[in-house]
Amino acid sequence: MKKYIALGSLMAFTPLLTFAATFESILLVIKNLMGVILPIMISLAVIFFIYSLLSYILKEGDEKAAAKTQMIWGIVILFAIVAVWGLVDVLLETFDIDTGAIPDTSQLIPTS
């Protein structure tokens, strides 16, 4: 079941990459998607971390160890999200791509 969900997610983004003619337009599409999705993901990760922190404070014994593991995973998730965001920004700066421009995809889609 999980592989079908992953395949469906990949197929959802395939048209964006297929119609992207250049590396620059691919990076701009990814940057625009990340601009919408990442703040939501960061908010959820922070809420997960705070929930784990409160669980750690309020629980005892083995439950406390489980909450500590959740806190560590919350930090790892936050780091991964911010690292991906930073990686795209580094690529945009490395290739000197103007992020203010939105790629014109109307010429990339066949009209006939």
Backbone torsions as a table, in degrees:
resi	resn	phi	psi	omega
1	MET	NA	-40.8	-177.8
2	LYS	-65.0	-35.3	-178.9
3	LYS	-68.2	-30.6	177.5
4	TYR	-70.8	-35.5	176.8
5	ILE	-66.1	-44.3	178.6
6	ALA	-64.0	-41.2	179.4
7	LEU	-65.2	-41.0	177.7
8	GLY	-64.1	-38.8	177.9
9	SER	-65.2	-41.8	179.0
10	LEU	-65.1	-41.0	-179.2
11	MET	-68.2	-26.6	178.7
12	ALA	-65.5	-31.8	-178.2
13	PHE	-95.7	-4.4	-178.3
14	THR	-60.3	-44.0	178.5
15	PRO	-60.3	-34.8	178.6
16	LEU	-62.1	-40.8	-178.8
17	LEU	-80.3	-30.1	-179.6
18	THR	-69.5	-42.6	-177.8
19	PHE	-84.1	-4.7	177.7
20	ALA	-82.0	115.1	-172.6
21	ALA	-82.1	-27.5	-175.2
22	THR	-128.0	163.1	176.9
23	PHE	-61.5	-36.0	179.9
24	GLU	-61.9	-44.7	-178.6
25	SER	-69.7	-32.8	176.1
26	ILE	-62.7	-46.9	179.5
27	LEU	-63.6	-36.9	179.2
28	LEU	-68.3	-37.9	177.5
29	VAL	-64.9	-44.4	178.8
30	ILE	-62.9	-42.0	179.5
31	LYS	-62.1	-42.0	179.9
32	ASN	-66.5	-40.9	176.8
33	LEU	-63.6	-42.0	-179.4
34	MET	-66.9	-32.1	178.3
35	GLY	-62.9	-26.4	179.1
36	VAL	-92.2	-44.7	-171.3
37	ILE	-80.7	-40.5	-172.6
38	LEU	-63.1	-41.2	176.9
39	PRO	-60.3	-34.9	177.3
40	ILE	-67.3	-44.8	-179.8
41	MET	-63.9	-40.6	178.6
42	ILE	-64.6	-41.6	178.1
43	SER	-60.9	-44.0	178.7
44	LEU	-64.9	-39.3	179.6
45	ALA	-66.7	-39.1	178.1
46	VAL	-66.6	-41.5	177.1
47	ILE	-61.8	-41.6	177.6
48	PHE	-61.9	-42.8	179.6
49	PHE	-64.5	-44.6	-179.9
50	ILE	-64.4	-40.4	176.6
51	TYR	-61.1	-43.5	178.6
52	SER	-65.1	-38.5	178.4
53	LEU	-63.4	-45.5	177.9
54	LEU	-64.2	-38.1	176.4
55	SER	-62.6	-40.8	-179.9
56	TYR	-63.7	-40.4	-178.6
57	ILE	-69.9	-39.0	-172.6
58	LEU	-88.4	-16.9	-175.5
59	LYS	-102.1	168.1	-179.5
60	GLU	-134.2	159.4	172.3
61	GLY	69.2	-133.6	-177.5
62	ASP	-65.1	-33.6	178.2
63	GLU	-63.9	-32.3	179.3
64	LYS	-67.6	-37.8	178.5
65	ALA	-65.9	-39.0	178.1
66	ALA	-65.5	-40.5	178.3
67	ALA	-65.9	-35.5	177.8
68	LYS	-65.2	-41.3	176.9
69	THR	-62.7	-40.7	177.3
70	GLN	-63.1	-39.5	178.0
71	MET	-62.2	-43.5	179.5
72	ILE	-62.3	-43.5	178.5
73	TRP	-65.0	-35.3	176.0
74	GLY	-60.7	-41.3	178.3
75	ILE	-67.7	-41.3	178.6
76	VAL	-62.3	-42.5	179.3
77	ILE	-63.9	-44.8	177.5
78	LEU	-60.0	-43.5	178.8
79	PHE	-61.1	-43.8	-178.6
80	ALA	-64.2	-41.6	-179.9
81	ILE	-63.4	-47.5	-179.1
82	VAL	-67.9	-34.4	179.0
83	ALA	-65.8	-41.3	177.9
84	VAL	-64.9	-42.7	178.0
85	TRP	-59.6	-45.6	178.6
86	GLY	-65.7	-36.6	179.9
87	LEU	-63.2	-43.1	178.1
88	VAL	-64.3	-40.7	177.6
89	ASP	-63.8	-39.7	177.5
90	VAL	-63.4	-42.8	178.2
91	LEU	-63.5	-40.9	178.5
92	LEU	-63.4	-41.4	178.8
93	GLU	-70.8	-38.1	-179.0
94	THR	-62.7	-43.0	-178.4
95	PHE	-92.1	9.0	176.8
96	ASP	50.7	56.1	-178.4
97	ILE	-100.0	130.4	179.3
98	ASP	-77.1	114.7	-177.1
99	THR	-82.4	-9.4	178.9
100	GLY	-76.7	-23.1	-178.4
101	ALA	-85.6	133.2	174.5
102	ILE	-97.7	128.6	-176.2
103	PRO	-64.0	141.0	178.3
104	ASP	-86.8	103.7	-177.3
105	THR	-92.8	-0.1	-177.4
106	SER	-66.4	-28.4	179.7
107	GLN	-82.1	-16.0	-176.8
108	LEU	-85.4	-21.2	-178.2
109	ILE	-92.8	125.0	179.3
110	PRO	-63.0	136.3	-178.5
111	THR	-99.5	-11.3	-178.3
112	SER	-91.9	NA	NA
